[in-house]
Amino acid sequence: MRRITDPTGRFPERLYYDNDELDNLAEQLINEFIIKLYGKLVIPVPTDDLIKLIERDTSDLDSYADLSVEEEGVQGVTSFIYGSKPKVRIAASLWEDRSGHRLRTTLMHEYGHVKLHTPLFTSKGAQTALDLFPSCCESQKCHRDTIIHEHQTQQGGDWLEWQAGYMSGALLMPSNHVCAMLDQIGRRNGNSGSAETGSPYALALINTIAGAYDVSKDAARIRLIQLGRLTKGLYQNQESLF
Protein backbone atom coordinates (compact mmCIF):
# COMPACT_ATOMS: atom_id res chain seq x y z
CA MET A 1 0.00 0.00 0.00
CA ARG A 2 1.22 3.50 -0.74
CA ARG A 3 -0.11 7.04 -0.67
CA ILE A 4 -0.51 8.84 -3.97
CA THR A 5 -2.15 12.04 -5.16
CA ASP A 6 -5.91 11.69 -5.42
CA PRO A 7 -6.77 12.46 -9.06
CA THR A 8 -10.40 13.10 -8.14
CA GLY A 9 -9.42 16.03 -5.92
CA ARG A 10 -11.50 14.66 -3.07
CA PHE A 11 -8.47 14.30 -0.82
CA PRO A 12 -4.91 15.64 -1.04
CA GLU A 13 -3.72 12.01 -0.83
CA ARG A 14 -5.33 8.63 -1.33
CA LEU A 15 -4.41 5.04 -0.54
CA TYR A 16 -3.38 2.73 -3.34
CA TYR A 17 -3.42 -1.06 -3.00
CA ASP A 18 -2.61 -3.36 -5.87
CA ASN A 19 -4.88 -6.37 -6.47
CA ASP A 20 -2.46 -8.86 -4.92
CA GLU A 21 -2.27 -6.80 -1.74
CA LEU A 22 -6.04 -6.73 -1.45
CA ASP A 23 -6.34 -10.46 -2.20
CA ASN A 24 -3.71 -11.37 0.39
CA LEU A 25 -5.18 -9.10 3.05
CA ALA A 26 -8.73 -10.37 2.50
CA GLU A 27 -7.69 -14.03 2.52
CA GLN A 28 -5.66 -13.62 5.69
CA LEU A 29 -8.55 -11.84 7.44
CA ILE A 30 -11.26 -14.32 6.53
CA ASN A 31 -9.10 -17.41 7.03
CA GLU A 32 -7.93 -16.38 10.49
CA PHE A 33 -11.41 -15.37 11.61
CA ILE A 34 -13.24 -18.47 10.39
CA ILE A 35 -10.53 -20.93 11.47
CA LYS A 36 -10.62 -19.39 14.95
CA LEU A 37 -14.38 -20.01 15.06
CA TYR A 38 -14.48 -23.53 13.61
CA GLY A 39 -10.94 -24.86 13.62
CA LYS A 40 -11.06 -25.00 9.82
CA LEU A 41 -12.06 -22.88 6.87
CA VAL A 42 -15.80 -23.04 6.16
CA ILE A 43 -16.92 -22.17 2.63
CA PRO A 44 -19.24 -20.47 1.95
CA VAL A 45 -18.75 -18.30 5.01
CA PRO A 46 -22.08 -18.21 6.89
CA THR A 47 -23.81 -14.83 6.81
CA ASP A 48 -24.04 -14.77 10.62
CA ASP A 49 -20.25 -15.00 10.75
CA LEU A 50 -19.87 -12.13 8.31
CA ILE A 51 -21.92 -10.08 10.75
CA LYS A 52 -19.71 -11.19 13.64
CA LEU A 53 -16.64 -10.10 11.68
CA ILE A 54 -18.02 -6.59 11.20
CA GLU A 55 -19.11 -6.39 14.84
CA ARG A 56 -15.57 -7.23 15.93
CA ASP A 57 -14.07 -4.23 14.17
CA THR A 58 -16.76 -1.57 14.57
CA SER A 59 -18.23 0.34 17.47
CA ASP A 60 -21.74 -0.34 16.20
CA LEU A 61 -23.43 -2.36 13.45
CA ASP A 62 -27.06 -1.73 12.59
CA SER A 63 -27.90 -4.46 10.09
CA TYR A 64 -31.57 -3.48 9.96
CA ALA A 65 -31.13 0.24 9.41
CA ASP A 66 -33.76 2.51 7.90
CA LEU A 67 -31.78 4.16 5.14
CA SER A 68 -34.81 5.74 3.49
CA VAL A 69 -33.59 9.07 4.89
CA GLU A 70 -30.56 8.80 2.58
CA GLU A 71 -30.68 9.42 -1.14
CA GLU A 72 -32.32 6.74 -3.24
CA GLY A 73 -30.35 3.54 -3.71
CA VAL A 74 -28.13 3.75 -0.62
CA GLN A 75 -27.80 0.25 0.84
CA GLY A 76 -24.89 0.65 3.20
CA VAL A 77 -23.20 3.46 5.13
CA THR A 78 -19.89 3.42 6.97
CA SER A 79 -19.31 6.38 9.29
CA PHE A 80 -15.73 7.13 10.29
CA ILE A 81 -15.20 8.78 13.65
CA TYR A 82 -11.76 10.13 14.48
CA GLY A 83 -10.37 8.39 17.54
CA SER A 84 -12.96 5.61 17.51
CA LYS A 85 -14.02 2.55 15.57
CA PRO A 86 -16.38 3.23 12.67
CA LYS A 87 -20.11 2.60 12.64
CA VAL A 88 -21.85 0.61 9.91
CA ARG A 89 -25.48 0.67 8.81
CA ILE A 90 -26.99 -1.88 6.43
CA ALA A 91 -30.38 -1.34 4.79
CA ALA A 92 -33.11 -3.45 6.38
CA SER A 93 -34.59 -4.02 2.93
CA LEU A 94 -31.66 -6.30 2.02
CA TRP A 95 -33.05 -8.96 4.34
CA GLU A 96 -36.07 -9.23 2.05
CA ASP A 97 -33.93 -10.74 -0.73
CA ARG A 98 -34.50 -14.50 -0.43
CA SER A 99 -31.09 -15.40 -1.84
CA GLY A 100 -29.27 -13.17 0.64
CA HIS A 101 -26.63 -12.41 -1.99
CA ARG A 102 -27.05 -8.64 -1.96
CA LEU A 103 -26.90 -8.65 1.84
CA ARG A 104 -23.70 -10.70 1.92
CA THR A 105 -22.02 -8.54 -0.69
CA THR A 106 -23.03 -5.31 1.04
CA LEU A 107 -21.88 -6.54 4.45
CA MET A 108 -18.42 -7.28 3.08
CA HIS A 109 -18.34 -4.08 1.03
CA GLU A 110 -18.84 -2.04 4.18
CA TYR A 111 -16.28 -4.20 5.97
CA GLY A 112 -13.89 -3.33 3.17
CA HIS A 113 -14.31 0.33 4.09
CA VAL A 114 -13.79 -0.52 7.76
CA LYS A 115 -10.53 -2.39 7.21
CA LEU A 116 -9.02 -0.29 4.43
CA HIS A 117 -10.09 3.25 5.25
CA THR A 118 -10.44 3.48 9.04
CA PRO A 119 -6.67 4.08 9.49
CA LEU A 120 -6.99 7.35 7.59
CA PHE A 121 -9.11 8.62 10.47
CA THR A 122 -7.95 6.71 13.55
CA SER A 123 -4.36 5.51 13.16
CA LYS A 124 -1.97 7.05 15.66
CA GLY A 125 0.65 6.89 12.93
CA ALA A 126 -1.39 8.94 10.50
CA GLN A 127 0.22 12.27 11.32
CA THR A 128 -1.77 14.17 8.70
CA ALA A 129 -5.12 12.56 9.45
CA LEU A 130 -6.70 15.69 10.85
CA ASP A 131 -5.33 17.80 8.02
CA LEU A 132 -6.62 15.37 5.41
CA PHE A 133 -10.00 14.96 7.07
CA PRO A 134 -10.87 18.04 9.12
CA SER A 135 -14.34 16.76 9.96
CA CYS A 136 -14.47 14.54 13.03
CA CYS A 137 -16.99 12.26 11.35
CA GLU A 138 -17.43 11.46 7.67
CA SER A 139 -19.64 8.85 6.05
CA GLN A 140 -19.18 6.76 2.93
CA LYS A 141 -22.60 6.09 1.41
CA CYS A 142 -22.71 3.05 -0.82
CA HIS A 143 -25.31 2.76 -3.56
CA ARG A 144 -26.69 -0.41 -5.03
CA ASP A 145 -25.08 0.32 -8.41
CA THR A 146 -21.59 0.86 -6.98
CA ILE A 147 -21.37 -1.99 -4.46
CA ILE A 148 -20.80 -4.40 -7.35
CA HIS A 149 -19.79 -2.75 -10.60
CA GLU A 150 -17.79 -4.34 -13.37
CA HIS A 151 -16.54 -1.07 -14.85
CA GLN A 152 -15.27 0.60 -11.69
CA THR A 153 -11.52 1.14 -11.68
CA GLN A 154 -8.94 2.14 -9.14
CA GLN A 155 -7.56 4.81 -11.43
CA GLY A 156 -10.52 7.17 -11.39
CA GLY A 157 -13.96 7.76 -9.98
CA ASP A 158 -14.61 6.79 -6.39
CA TRP A 159 -11.51 4.81 -5.45
CA LEU A 160 -12.89 4.10 -1.98
CA GLU A 161 -15.84 2.30 -3.59
CA TRP A 162 -13.55 0.36 -5.93
CA GLN A 163 -11.36 -0.81 -3.07
CA ALA A 164 -14.32 -1.77 -0.87
CA GLY A 165 -15.95 -3.57 -3.78
CA TYR A 166 -12.80 -5.53 -4.52
CA MET A 167 -12.43 -6.46 -0.86
CA SER A 168 -16.03 -7.66 -0.77
CA GLY A 169 -15.38 -10.15 -3.55
CA ALA A 170 -12.01 -11.16 -2.11
CA LEU A 171 -13.47 -11.83 1.34
CA LEU A 172 -16.40 -13.86 0.04
CA MET A 173 -14.35 -15.63 -2.64
CA PRO A 174 -10.73 -15.91 -1.40
CA SER A 175 -8.32 -15.95 -4.34
CA ASN A 176 -6.29 -19.05 -3.49
CA HIS A 177 -9.42 -21.04 -2.69
CA VAL A 178 -11.16 -19.98 -5.91
CA CYS A 179 -8.11 -20.62 -8.07
CA ALA A 180 -7.58 -24.06 -6.55
CA MET A 181 -11.18 -24.93 -7.35
CA LEU A 182 -10.86 -23.65 -10.91
CA ASP A 183 -7.59 -25.53 -11.42
CA GLN A 184 -9.28 -28.71 -10.26
CA ILE A 185 -12.15 -28.11 -12.68
CA GLY A 186 -9.65 -27.43 -15.44
CA ARG A 187 -7.74 -30.66 -14.84
CA ARG A 188 -10.98 -32.61 -14.81
CA ASN A 189 -12.01 -31.05 -18.13
CA GLY A 190 -8.60 -31.02 -19.75
CA ASN A 191 -8.15 -27.25 -19.87
CA SER A 192 -6.72 -24.37 -17.85
CA GLY A 193 -9.75 -23.59 -15.72
CA SER A 194 -10.18 -20.28 -17.56
CA ALA A 195 -12.79 -19.36 -20.15
CA GLU A 196 -13.64 -16.75 -22.77
CA THR A 197 -16.11 -14.18 -21.50
CA GLY A 198 -19.61 -14.98 -22.72
CA SER A 199 -18.88 -18.60 -23.63
CA PRO A 200 -20.92 -21.58 -22.38
CA TYR A 201 -17.91 -22.76 -20.40
CA ALA A 202 -17.66 -19.34 -18.75
CA LEU A 203 -21.30 -19.65 -17.74
CA ALA A 204 -20.56 -23.03 -16.20
CA LEU A 205 -17.61 -21.65 -14.22
CA ILE A 206 -19.65 -18.67 -13.02
CA ASN A 207 -22.51 -20.90 -11.90
CA THR A 208 -20.06 -23.14 -10.05
CA ILE A 209 -18.40 -20.27 -8.18
CA ALA A 210 -21.71 -18.58 -7.41
CA GLY A 211 -23.06 -21.77 -5.87
CA ALA A 212 -19.89 -22.66 -3.99
CA TYR A 213 -19.53 -19.25 -2.33
CA ASP A 214 -23.20 -18.28 -1.98
CA VAL A 215 -22.91 -15.15 -4.11
CA SER A 216 -24.76 -13.81 -7.13
CA LYS A 217 -23.72 -14.73 -10.66
CA ASP A 218 -22.72 -11.12 -11.27
CA ALA A 219 -20.45 -11.16 -8.21
CA ALA A 220 -18.91 -14.46 -9.32
CA ARG A 221 -18.39 -13.18 -12.86
CA ILE A 222 -16.65 -10.01 -11.71
CA ARG A 223 -14.45 -12.00 -9.34
CA LEU A 224 -13.36 -14.33 -12.13
CA ILE A 225 -12.50 -11.31 -14.28
CA GLN A 226 -10.43 -9.87 -11.42
CA LEU A 227 -8.53 -13.15 -11.09
CA GLY A 228 -7.88 -13.35 -14.82
CA ARG A 229 -10.01 -16.47 -15.25
CA LEU A 230 -12.41 -14.87 -17.73
CA THR A 231 -10.63 -13.64 -20.82
CA LYS A 232 -11.68 -11.78 -23.93
CA GLY A 233 -12.02 -13.82 -27.08
CA LEU A 234 -14.53 -15.20 -29.55
CA TYR A 235 -17.52 -14.43 -27.33
CA GLN A 236 -16.45 -11.03 -26.00
CA ASN A 237 -18.94 -9.05 -28.11
CA GLN A 238 -21.94 -11.21 -27.24
CA GLU A 239 -24.54 -9.91 -24.86
CA SER A 240 -24.28 -10.92 -21.23
CA LEU A 241 -25.46 -14.44 -20.49
CA PHE A 242 -27.37 -13.02 -17.57
N, C-alpha and C positions, 0 to 999 in steps of 0.2 A: 504494500500500500504506500502511496506517496501523495503529497499535496501538490496540486497544480492550479493554475489560474482557471477560474470558472468562466467558460466562454459565454454562459447565459447572462452573466452580470449579476446573478442573484446574490452571490457571495464573493468576497475578494479571493478566497481560495476554496477548492473543493477537494474531496477525497477521490483517489483513483485506485481501484482494485482491478487487476486483470482477472480473466475468467478462472484461471487455475487457482488463484488465491481465494476467490469466492467459493469454488468447488471444495477446496481443501478445508476451509474454515467451516463450511456448512456440514461437511461429512464428519469432521471431528466433533462438532457440537451435537449433532443428532446421535451419532454412535455412542458417545460418552453418556449422554442423558438416558438413552433407551437401555443400554447395557447395564447402567446403574440400577434401573428399575426392574429389569427382568433377568439380568445375568447373561443376556444374549441380545442380538439385534433382532427386532421384530418389524417385519415389513408386510403390509403397509403399517406405518406408525399410526396407532389408534388416535382418533380425534381428541379424546379426553387427555391423552398424553401431550398432544400439541398445546392444549390449553394450559396444562401444568408447566410446560416449558416457558410459555409467556409469563405465567404468574411468578415463576422463579426470578425473572429478570426485570419485572416492572413493579411499580408501587401500587398499581391498581389495573385490573382488567375487567371491563364491562363487556361481556360477550353477548349481551342482549340490549344493546344501547339503542335508544331512539335517535337516529341520525336524520330524521325528517327536518330538523332545524337547520341542517347544512344544505348546501346547494344540491340539486338533483344529481343522483348517481353516486354519491359518496357512500362507500360501504365499509370503510375503515379509517380511523383517525389515530395517529400517534402524537401525543403531546410531550414535548421535551421541556423539562424543568431544570434550570441550572441548579446544580448541587443536589439533585435528587434523581431517583429512577424515573423513567418516563411512565406515562399512563396511556393505555390503549383502549379504544372503544371499537367494537365490532357491531355492525348493523344487525338488529334482531331479525330482520327479514331474511337473512341468510339461512336461518334455521328452518325456513319453510321449504327450502330446496331439498327434495327427497334424497338426491344423490349425496348431498353434503360436500360436493366437490368445490363449489364456490366458497363455502365456509372454510374448508381446509386451506385453500389457496390464499384466502384473505388473511387468515390467522398467521400463516407463515410469511406473508408479505409484510404485515405489520411487525412481526418479529425480526424480519430483515432490517427494518428501520431501527428497531431497538438495539440490535447488536452492532450494526454498522455505523449508525449516526449519533447514538447517545454520547460517545466520547467527545464529540465536537462541543457538547454543552456541559459535560460533567467531569471530564478527565482532569485530574490535578496537573497532568503534564501539558495540558493544552493551554499554553501561556497566553494565547491570543483569543481564547474562547469568548471572552466578554466583548472584545473589540469586533470579532466576527459576527457575534450574535448579541446585540445590545439588549434585546428583549429577554426578560427572565423566563418567558415561556413562549414557545412557538410550536405550532401544530402542522403536521404533514397530513393533508386530507387526500385520501386515495379513492379514486373513482373506479367504477366497474370497468371502464374501457382501458384503464392504465394499469390495473393490477396484473393482468396478463395481456401482453401486447407484442405481437411478433415483430413489429417494425420499430419498437423502441431501440435506441442505441445509447451507448455510454458517452458518445462524442458530443451529443447535443440534446436539446430538450431538457426534460426533468431528469437529471442524472440520479437523484435520490430515488425516483420511482424505478428507473432501470435497475439500479443495484438491489433494491428491495424485491423487485420482481424476479431477478436472477436468483437471489437467495431463496425465495419461496420455492422455486423449482428444484434447487439444489438440496434443500432440506427435505422435501417430500420425495425426491428421486435422487439419492446420492450417486455421484458420478461413477465411482468404482463399482458399486452394486449394479447400476444400470448397465454399464459396459460389460461386466462379467456375464450378465444375463443375455445381452445381445451377442456376445462372442459365443456363448453356448448355443444360442439359436442358429447362429451362422455356421458353426461346425456341424450341427445336425442337418442343416439344409445345404451344406456344401458351398457356402459363400462367406462374405466378410462380416455379416451382421449389420450391414449398412444398406440403404436403399435410395433410389431416386425419388425425390419429392413428387407426390401425386401418383406413384405406381401402386399396383395392388399389393406388392410386397411391403411397401411403406405403410399402407393401411393396416396390414397384418401386424407389423411391428408396433405401430401406434396403439392398436387395440390391446396388444399384449402388455405394453407398459402401463397404459391407462388402468387396466384391470389389476395388474400386480401391485400398483402403488396407490390405488383408490384416488385417482385424479381424473379430470376430464380429458377427452381426446385432444382438445386444443392445447391443454397444458402439457400432455405427453408429446405432442408434435413439436411444440416449441422447445421442449427439453432435448429432444433428439436432434433438432437443428443446432442447438447450442453445443452439443457434444460431437457435432460433425458426423452424425449417423444418418442424417437425411441430406442428400446431395442433389444438386441441380443436374438435370439430364433430359432424357427423352420426354419426360412427363412434366417438366417444369412449367410449361405454359398452360397446362390443363387447369380447369377450375378446381377449387378445393374439394376433396372427397367428403367434406363434412358440410 
